[in-house]
Amino acid sequence: MTDDAPAAPCCGLLDTPLPALDDPEGPRLPDALPPVIDAHVHLFPDRVFDAIWRWFGTHGWPIRYQLHAHRVVEFLVSRGVEHVVGLHYSHRPGMAAELNRWMVDFAATQSHLVPLATVLPGEPGAAGILRDAFRAGLRGVKLHCHVQAFSVDSPEMDALYAICVEHDRPMIIHAGREPRSPAYPVDPHTICDADRVDRVLRAHPTLRLCVPHLGVDEFKEYGHLLERHDGLYLDTTMTLADYFDVERPDWLLGVRPDRILYGTDFPNLPYAWDREIVRIAEMGLSEVDLAALLGGNARALYGAPGLEPIA
């Protein structure tokens, strides 16, 4: 599939793999861009990455960059990305603690990495797993409603939200309804919607919660939530790349420019690594808003060593 081929469907049942794009990629980020932090990069042990890529090949889309963790960070940093926020998630009880230990050890070798934890909501000892991860230095926690089969307003989530507030760590949750696939253990449309996120933020007003993919496909609803909740963040991941057959919500970047983060989903992409940032750079954002989107907001959200605000 070429770069000008029809976009892949986004909304509706994803029951066959989406196509890959053979679009060109740049050798590195343009020098004119402000400092870039990719706030949505997946990192897993090799065997887990291999399993994820097999799943995507069958149920999602072809993975263009089948790079293991060390090469993921090296690839992005060598192309001008200043820091990467490393995300992972568990899908069965007992897996999260092991993944968190792996992330702590991996982060010790990576000066450009902001490492996050994971936990499986409802698993035995979930609260202790998350506390241990934060005490070990992980800078936030990533969850995925579709994969982990939970809703953001499930009762077992309250303790996890409280721990994030207690440790001043953000939570990143794939809480949007899309993509919808029969390969998930639950229909995302039955457990995900913006109203549930609204209830969580009203119940936990000091929680910092980031919803990836700009909340696709409920852009209007998440725009309203941004206006209502100072603790809500969104990231751009895959939504501004003109890959999915959905009208690009450029307007959403202007609702709260201090609450939108740039992210990619690298390395699990069916197109060029810089496809989305090229389009963002062409949007005509002000210098202030572009700097905030590409790096400043991630600095503010994570406050990790090496992510001190730029004077």
N, C-alpha and C positions, 0 to 999 in steps of 0.2 A: 504494500500500500504506500503510495507516495504522499508527500506533505499536503497536496491539494485534494486528496481523496475525501469522500464524505466522512463526517465525524462519526464516532462510535456512539451507539445509543447509551444514554446514562440512566434514564428513568424507565421503569418497567422491569420485567423479569429478565435477568441476565442468565440465560440457560445455555448459551454457547460462548466460547472464548471470543473476545473482541480482537480486532486486527492490530498488528504492529504497524508503525510508521517508519518509512525509510527516509526521514527528514535529516538534513545536514546538522552537524553540531560544530560549535565553535571550539577553538583550542583552549580558550580560557575566558573569564569574564572581561568585559570591556573595562579599560582603565578608568573611564569616566564615571563609573558607578561608585556610589558610597560603599563603605564596608558591608559585606554580605555575610549573614549568618543563615544557614539553612536550618530552619527550626523543625524539620520533619524528615529525618533520615533514619532508615531502619538498620539496626545492627543486631545480629544473632550469632550464636556459635555456628560453625560451618554446617554441621549436620541439620540444624534447624533451618538455616537458609536453604539448603538443598531440598528439604521437604516443602518449604513454602514455595519455591520456584516450581516444583512439580505440581502443586495445587494450582498456582496461577496458570500454568500451561494448559491445564485441563478445564479450569473454571473461570479464569480471569482474562489475562492477555499475555502474550509472549514477553518475557523479561529480557530487555535489551542488554542490561549490564549485570551479568551474573558474576558479581564480585563479592568475595568474602570480606569480613569486617575490616581487616587491616587495609585492604585495597580500596574499600569504599572511602574511608577517611583520606587516604593518600590521593585518590582520584580527585576528590572535590577540592582539597587544599591546594593541590598542584595546579588547579585551574582558577585559583583566586578566591575561593570561599575561605573566609577568615576562621569561622568555627562551625561545627555541626552539632546539632542536638540529636543525640542517639536514642531512638525509641525501640522498644520491644514489647511483647505481650505473651502471656501464657494462655493455654487453652485447656489445661487439665490440672486438677489438684496436685500439689507437690512440685510443679514445674517452676513456679515463680521464684521461689527462694534460690533455686539453682541458677536460673537466668540472672538474678540480681547479683549473685556472687561472681558470675562470669563478667557481668558489666563492670563491677568494681575493679576486678583484676585487669580487664581490657583498658579501662579508663586510665589506669595508672601508667600506661605506656603511650597515651595519646594526649598531647598538650592542647590540641585543637578541639577536643571533644567535651561537650556538656552531657554527661550521662544521666539517663533517667531509669527509674525502677518500673516494675510491674507487679501486679497481684491479681489473683483470680477472685472476684467478688463472691463471697459465700463459702470459700474453701476453709477448712479448719485452720485456725490460727492466722487468718488473713490480716488482722490488725497488727499482730506481732511481726509478721513478714514485712509489712510496710514500714513499721517503726524501725526495724533492723536495717532496712534499706536506706532510710534517711540518715540514720546514725552512721552508716558506713560511707556517707558522702554523696549519695545519689540525689540529684537536684530537682526531681519531680517524679510523677508517675504517669504511665501511659496505660489506658484501658481501651478495649474495642468491643462495643456492645454486640456487634454482629458475630464476631468470632467467639466471644466469651459468654454470649447468650444471657445478657442481663439488661435491665433498664436503669437509667440514671437515677430514677426515683424509687428503686427497690430498697426496702428497709435495711438490707445488709450494707448499703452504700453509706449510710449516715456515719458509721464509725470511721470509715475511710476518709470521708470529707473532713471530719473532726481532726484526724491525724494530720492531714495536709495543712489545715489552719494552724494547728499546734506547732508544726515544724516550719511554717511559712514556706510551703512548697506548692507549686501549681500542679493541677491534675489535667491531663490531656485525654479527652475521651472522644473516640469516633462515635458520636451520638446522632449523626445525621442519618436519614433513612436510606440513602443510596451508597453503594450499589446494592441491589436486591438480587439474591441468588439462591437457588434451591440447594446449593452446596453448603450454605450456612446451617447451623443447627437450629436456627429460629428464623422466622420471617421478620426482617428488620422493621417492616412497617407496623408490626404489632407491638413493638417495644420502643421505638424511636420516634420522637417528634419534639418540636421546639417548646411545646407547652410543658413537657416533662422537665426540660432544662430550666425553664422559667421557675417551676416549683422548687427545684433544687437551689437555685440562686436566691430565691426569696427565703428559703429555710436556712441557708448558710451564707449570709450576706458578706462575710469576709473571705469566702473561698475564692481563689483565683482558678478559673476553669477555662480551658481552651478547647474549642470544638474545631477539628480540622475540616478542610475542604469547603470552607465558608458555609458549612451547614447544608450543602446541597441535599435536597432540592428545595429547601424552605428558605430561600434567600430573603424574601420580604419579612418573614417571621423573625429570622435572626437579626435583621436590621433593626427591628423594633426592640429586640432583647438587648442589643448593644446600647441603644439609647436609654434603656431602663436600668441596666446593671453594670456598675463600674468593674466588677470582678470578671466579666466575660471577655474572652479573647477569641478570635477566629484565625485560622491560617489558610493560606491560598491553595494549598496542595492540590495539584492537578486540575483545579477549577478554572484557571485562567489560561490554560495551555491550548485551548481550541481542539481538544481531543474528543471530548464527549459532545453529544448532540444536545446541548443546552445553551440557552442564551447567556453569554458571559456577563456576570453581574459586576461590571466595573464600578457602578455607582456605589456598591457596598463599601468600597475602600474609603469613601469619603464620609461615611456615617460617623465613625470614630477612628480617625487615622492613627490614633495612639493605641489601638487595640487589635490591629491586624498584623500578622506575622507572615513572612515569606517562608514557604516550605515546598518540598518537591516530591516526597515519597521515594527518593533515590535509595537503593538502586533498582527498585521494583517498578521500572518504567517501560512502556512500550514505545517510547520516542526519545528524542535527544535530551541529554541531561540539562541543557540550557534553554529548552524550548519555552518554558513558562517565563523565565526572567527576561528573555528577549521581548516578549509581548508586554510585560510589565514596564520595561524601559521605554516602550513606545506609547504609553498611555498619556503622557504629558503631565504626570504628577509634579507638584511643586518639589523643589529640592528638599525642603523640610519633611514633607510627607513621604517622599521616596526613601530618604535616609532612615526614617522611622520604620517603614515597612520592611526594608531589606536587612535591617540589623538593630536599629535602636530599640524597637519594641521587644525584641528577644532579650536584649541586654537588661531591660527593665524587668521583664518577667522572671528571668532566671537568676540574675545577680550572682552568677557563678564566678569563681576565680578566673581571671582572664577576660571577664565580660564586664569590667568596670565601665561606667558611662564615659563616652568620649566627650571631652571638654569642648 
